[in-house]
């Protein structure tokens, strides 16, 4: 998370999003680990790594691995119509996933 003791207070809406991400229910073979979020993109952020066993972060699973980042800037405004929005905007999600190719 990008907040620190001296950083910005967590807005209630982002606090709810944090709780939802941290308490997400997943399949038993998926291991989620909270990792350091990128800094400088938005005032509030959370990042998660997801790996299909092994349960050790830092070793990408041959079965599948991915990352999820949620950024929140409560002062950002969406574009004049919802077909255009600045990124990062009020809420921005970024992620990737990869898995083993079958031969």
Secondary structure as the mmCIF struct_conf table of DSSP 4:
data_model
#
loop_
_struct_conf.conf_type_id
_struct_conf.id
_struct_conf.beg_label_comp_id
_struct_conf.beg_label_asym_id
_struct_conf.beg_label_seq_id
_struct_conf.end_label_comp_id
_struct_conf.end_label_asym_id
_struct_conf.end_label_seq_id
TURN_TY1_P TURN_TY1_P1 UNK A 5 UNK A 6
BEND BEND1 UNK A 7 UNK A 7
HELX_LH_PP_P HELX_LH_PP_P1 UNK A 8 UNK A 11
HELX_RH_AL_P HELX_RH_AL_P1 UNK A 12 UNK A 22
TURN_TY1_P TURN_TY1_P2 UNK A 23 UNK A 23
TURN_TY1_P TURN_TY1_P3 UNK A 28 UNK A 29
STRN STRN1 UNK A 30 UNK A 35
HELX_LH_PP_P HELX_LH_PP_P2 UNK A 36 UNK A 38
BEND BEND2 UNK A 39 UNK A 41
BEND BEND3 UNK A 43 UNK A 43
STRN STRN2 UNK A 44 UNK A 52
BEND BEND4 UNK A 53 UNK A 53
TURN_TY1_P TURN_TY1_P4 UNK A 57 UNK A 58
BEND BEND5 UNK A 59 UNK A 59
BEND BEND6 UNK A 62 UNK A 63
STRN STRN3 UNK A 64 UNK A 72
TURN_TY1_P TURN_TY1_P5 UNK A 74 UNK A 75
BEND BEND7 UNK A 80 UNK A 81
TURN_TY1_P TURN_TY1_P6 UNK A 82 UNK A 83
BEND BEND8 UNK A 87 UNK A 88
BEND BEND9 UNK A 90 UNK A 90
STRN STRN4 UNK A 91 UNK A 99
HELX_LH_PP_P HELX_LH_PP_P3 UNK A 100 UNK A 102
#
